Amino acid sequence: MKPVTLKGKLYLIPTTLGDMNPDDVLPQTVKRAIDFIDYYIVENEKTARKFIKAIYPEKVQASLKISTLNKHTEITEHNSMITPCLNGVNVGLMSEAGCPGVADPGAAIVKIAHEKGIQVVPLVGPSSILLALMGSGMNGQSFAFNGYLPIDKGEKKSALKNFEKLSHDKNQSQIFIETPYRNNKLLEDFLQALQPNTHLCVATDITLPTEYIKTLRVADWKKTKVELHNRPTIFIIHKF
């Protein structure tokens, strides 16, 4: 009888949210995983190698076998990326920043792993979404992550009005992100579209030395100056 090959596991490996010492935000389990994993699925090979070197300098870079998963990756390539697991090899999935699978293309790989009966092992690490919610003072019992708002000005205003109403009707905090170079413009859009007594949290550079987390009513934000250009930022609104 042909021996059955045990499947490898898919490890979801969190990374830092910016250029900082990984030891400040990542547990030793991440370092231990990188020690025994040589196959990786990442968004950007260069930054992934830099992260691996930072967290585990002893790792031989030549031993790494890296597949790239981003918006340019064809869906037909997904299955081949996870094939090593079917042959008994462990694979590490990394996001460009934070937790893989959350606001991240890696979710597609995790879905395939479940379909193929591959064990998924999420490791502990920083999530800008949850850390922002924790620091916001808003509703941690009921919240929704909505990702990006529409680009069109009219559609964006309408969407914000709808999310504001939803927040009030369901007592639910609404969470958003934006491409960092558009952050200042999005803040302006919030202040123009939302009612004066709606609460808005701005959480930027989370876990970094320049971290800034503040929750104010929209009326008070209009009196406050903050520079968000090219700084990774989470926005949360709640109309109580």
BELGI-V836686 format. One record per helix or strand. SS is the DSSP state (2 for helix, 1 for strand). FROM is the first residue (numbers start at 0). TO is the last residue. If there is no record, write none. Layout:
BEGIN
ss:SS from:FROM to:TO
ss:SS from:FROM to:TO
END
This chain:
BEGIN
ss:1 from:9 to:12
ss:2 from:21 to:23
ss:2 from:27 to:35
ss:1 from:38 to:41
ss:2 from:44 to:54
ss:2 from:60 to:62
ss:1 from:64 to:67
ss:2 from:74 to:85
ss:1 from:90 to:93
ss:2 from:106 to:114
ss:1 from:119 to:121
ss:2 from:127 to:135
ss:1 from:142 to:144
ss:2 from:152 to:169
ss:1 from:172 to:176
ss:2 from:179 to:192
ss:1 from:198 to:203
ss:1 from:211 to:216
ss:2 from:217 to:220
ss:1 from:232 to:237
END
